[in-house]
Amino acid sequence: NFDWALFKRFTIKEQVGFEFRAEAFNVFNHTQWGNIAGDSGSAGGVGNNTLGSNGFLHVSSAHNARILQLGAKFFF
């Protein structure tokens, strides 16, 4: 999981200025798997952790893909 952030600060006066930010989370967009269904360590474990069941060791979700966000900050 690689995160990047770039920012540029502009100073208007000695104590006044603003800043622009661009941030990217999960830059290379690698899959981050969620919990395994029925895992006894997860809060959602419902007993599917048996060898003969259809849900045995089934990954039921994945976390968010790449996220980009922009921001601006005024400081004084």
Buried (B, 14 or more C-beta within 10 A) or exposed (E): EEEEEEEEEEEEEEEEBBBEBEBBBBBEEEEEEEBBBBBEEBEEBEEBBEEEEEBEEEEBEEEEEEEEEEEEEEEE
